Amino acid sequence: MGHLTVRSGYKTLVERINRFPQGAAPTPTLFKILQLLMTEKEAEYVSLLPIKPFKIATAANAWRMSITETQSLIETLASRGILLDVENLNGEMEYSLPPPMAGFFEFSLMRIRNDIDQKYFLNYSFNT
């Protein structure tokens, strides 16, 4: 039951993910994956984002950050596939957290990345 002692940023993100119609069970495996994909602080920030697509100003308000700081963090998360960035019909950028299955993990792991060991996911047994 090691996942019960994981820091609160990850726990609040799992609760946020489970607001999707298709959630993700709060298992030790899920917590291990989240810890590999993002820091606890990033998980805490992502957990505060709305379910529906949002703009930078919405995230800045939720995070109590400046637009500049928020945009930097949002772009970092989007570059790693944790958030999706899409230009809407008005030419404005909107962001969203993809659903956990057939979305969240695939988007963040299918990109070539230098910040995590992607081969680890191929060789690691999460059942240990």
Secondary structure, DSSP 4 states (H G I P E B T S, - for coil): -GGGGS-HHHHHHHHHHTTSSS-----HHHHHHHHHHS-HHHHHHHHTS-SS-B-HHHHHHHHT--HHHHHHHHHHHHHTTSSEEEE-TTS-EEEEPPPIIIIIHHHHHSS--SSS-HHHHHH--TT-
